[in-house]
């Protein structure tokens, strides 16, 4: 299996948005939801409409993973609105899968999801992009925004912070911290 990388450059993320949105709203939202939540692929491909709807029938404000219920991932308002419009435009019911195959109306397979992401990346000349890229991109940008590596580690279900740093492509040799107390 080839090593895949996170998408580090925001411009490249926006370019992926454009390419995927041209192809289909489903593909665009699959990518956007994944990189904003860090959701596991197996969960992403089996999400139902009910999983993203709140009791008030709007899109949930926060995403929670079962294995880390104390970590709340806030969904951007734009993403919430786009999901709501997508569900409404597709006339989807709560029991339907959010990201369905257009042909079979069943959930997308891992292979279909890979083809979607890989084709968009190829169109943009981006290398080392795969399905794990989605989760890595989330983790990388969470880290870059100042979220503690230990929180990201817990959210991803990793055993060590070293594993998480390696996962997102941050060298532990580069990250030096100086603590200077004057008590």
C-alpha positions as CSV (number, residue, x, y, z in Angstrom):
1,X,0.0,0.0,0.0
2,X,1.3,3.4,-0.9
3,X,1.8,6.2,1.6
4,X,-0.8,8.9,1.4
5,X,-0.4,12.4,2.7
6,X,-2.7,15.0,4.2
7,X,-3.7,18.0,2.0
8,X,-1.7,20.7,3.7
9,X,-2.4,23.6,1.4
10,X,-5.8,25.3,1.8
11,X,-5.7,26.3,-1.9
12,X,-5.5,22.6,-2.8
13,X,-8.4,21.9,-0.5
14,X,-10.4,24.6,-2.3
15,X,-9.4,23.3,-5.7
16,X,-10.6,19.8,-4.6
17,X,-13.9,21.4,-3.6
18,X,-14.3,22.9,-7.1
19,X,-13.4,19.8,-9.0
20,X,-15.7,17.6,-6.8
21,X,-18.6,20.0,-6.9
22,X,-18.4,20.1,-10.7
23,X,-18.8,16.3,-10.7
24,X,-21.5,16.1,-8.1
25,X,-22.8,17.6,-4.9
26,X,-22.6,14.2,-3.3
27,X,-18.9,13.8,-4.0
28,X,-18.1,17.4,-2.9
29,X,-20.0,16.9,0.4
30,X,-18.5,13.5,1.0
31,X,-15.0,15.1,0.8
32,X,-16.0,18.2,2.8
33,X,-17.7,16.4,5.6
34,X,-14.8,13.9,5.9
35,X,-12.1,16.6,6.2
36,X,-14.2,18.6,8.7
37,X,-14.9,15.7,11.0
38,X,-12.0,13.3,10.6
39,X,-14.7,10.5,10.5
40,X,-13.6,7.0,9.8
41,X,-14.2,5.9,6.3
42,X,-16.3,2.9,7.4
43,X,-18.6,5.3,9.3
44,X,-18.7,7.9,6.6
45,X,-19.9,5.4,3.9
46,X,-22.6,4.2,6.2
47,X,-23.9,7.5,7.5
48,X,-27.7,7.9,7.3
49,X,-29.5,11.2,7.1
50,X,-30.7,10.6,10.7
51,X,-27.0,10.6,11.8
52,X,-26.5,14.2,10.8
53,X,-30.0,15.5,11.7
54,X,-30.8,16.9,15.1
55,X,-34.1,16.4,16.9
56,X,-35.3,19.7,15.5
57,X,-34.8,18.3,12.0
58,X,-31.9,20.6,11.1
59,X,-28.2,19.6,10.7
60,X,-26.4,18.9,13.9
61,X,-24.0,21.6,15.0
62,X,-21.4,19.2,16.5
63,X,-20.1,15.8,15.3
64,X,-19.3,13.3,18.0
65,X,-17.4,10.0,17.6
66,X,-18.5,7.1,19.8
67,X,-15.0,6.4,21.0
68,X,-14.3,10.0,22.1
69,X,-17.7,11.4,23.3
70,X,-16.0,14.3,25.1
71,X,-14.5,15.8,21.9
72,X,-17.0,17.8,20.0
73,X,-16.2,18.7,16.4
74,X,-18.1,21.9,15.4
75,X,-19.5,21.7,11.9
76,X,-19.1,25.0,9.9
77,X,-22.4,26.8,9.2
78,X,-21.7,26.6,5.5
79,X,-21.3,22.9,5.6
80,X,-24.5,22.5,7.7
81,X,-26.4,24.6,5.2
82,X,-25.0,22.7,2.2
83,X,-25.9,19.3,3.8
84,X,-29.4,20.5,4.5
85,X,-29.8,21.7,0.9
86,X,-28.4,18.5,-0.4
87,X,-30.8,16.3,1.7
88,X,-33.7,18.5,0.7
89,X,-32.8,18.5,-3.0
90,X,-32.5,14.7,-3.0
91,X,-35.7,14.4,-1.0
92,X,-33.9,12.0,1.4
93,X,-35.6,10.4,4.3
94,X,-33.9,9.8,7.7
95,X,-33.3,6.1,7.0
96,X,-31.5,6.7,3.7
97,X,-27.7,6.7,3.4
98,X,-26.3,10.2,3.0
99,X,-23.8,9.2,0.4
100,X,-25.5,6.7,-1.9
101,X,-24.5,5.2,-5.2
102,X,-26.5,6.8,-8.0
103,X,-26.8,3.5,-9.7
104,X,-27.7,1.1,-6.9
105,X,-29.0,3.5,-4.3
106,X,-26.9,1.6,-1.8
107,X,-24.0,3.1,0.1
108,X,-20.8,3.9,-1.8
109,X,-18.2,1.2,-1.7
110,X,-14.6,1.9,-0.6
111,X,-13.6,1.5,-4.2
112,X,-16.1,4.0,-5.4
113,X,-15.1,6.5,-2.8
114,X,-11.4,6.0,-3.7
115,X,-12.1,6.5,-7.4
116,X,-14.0,9.8,-6.6
117,X,-11.2,11.3,-4.4
118,X,-8.3,9.9,-6.5
119,X,-9.8,11.1,-9.8
120,X,-10.2,14.7,-8.4
121,X,-6.7,14.7,-7.1
122,X,-5.3,13.4,-10.4
123,X,-7.1,16.1,-12.3
124,X,-5.3,18.6,-10.1
125,X,-1.9,16.9,-10.3
126,X,-1.9,16.0,-6.6
127,X,0.1,13.0,-5.7
128,X,-0.1,10.6,-2.8
129,X,-3.8,11.2,-2.2
130,X,-6.1,8.4,-1.1
131,X,-9.0,7.8,1.3
132,X,-6.8,8.1,4.4
133,X,-5.9,11.5,3.1
134,X,-9.3,12.7,4.4
135,X,-8.7,11.8,8.0
136,X,-5.1,12.9,7.8
137,X,-6.1,16.3,6.4
138,X,-8.5,16.8,9.3
139,X,-5.9,15.9,11.9
140,X,-3.2,18.0,10.2
141,X,-5.3,21.1,10.1
142,X,-6.6,20.6,13.7
143,X,-3.0,20.4,14.8
144,X,-2.0,23.5,12.8
145,X,-4.9,25.4,14.3
146,X,-3.5,24.8,17.8
147,X,-5.4,21.7,19.0
148,X,-3.2,19.7,21.3
149,X,-1.7,16.6,19.7
150,X,-2.9,14.5,22.7
151,X,-6.5,15.5,21.9
152,X,-6.1,14.6,18.3
153,X,-4.5,11.4,19.3
154,X,-7.5,10.5,21.5
155,X,-10.0,11.5,18.8
156,X,-8.2,9.3,16.2
157,X,-7.9,6.4,18.6
158,X,-4.1,6.3,18.4
159,X,-2.0,4.7,21.2
160,X,0.7,7.4,21.2
161,X,1.3,11.0,20.2
162,X,4.2,9.8,18.1
163,X,1.8,7.6,16.1
164,X,-0.4,10.7,15.6
165,X,2.5,12.9,14.6
166,X,3.7,10.3,12.1
167,X,0.1,9.9,10.8
168,X,-0.2,13.6,9.9
169,X,3.3,13.9,8.6
170,X,4.8,16.1,11.3
171,X,8.3,15.2,12.2
172,X,8.9,15.0,15.9
173,X,12.4,16.3,15.2
174,X,11.0,19.6,14.0
175,X,8.7,20.2,16.9
176,X,10.9,21.6,19.7
177,X,9.3,23.2,22.7
178,X,11.0,25.4,25.2
179,X,9.6,25.9,28.6
180,X,11.2,28.6,30.7
181,X,9.8,29.1,34.2
182,X,10.9,31.9,36.5
183,X,9.3,30.9,39.8
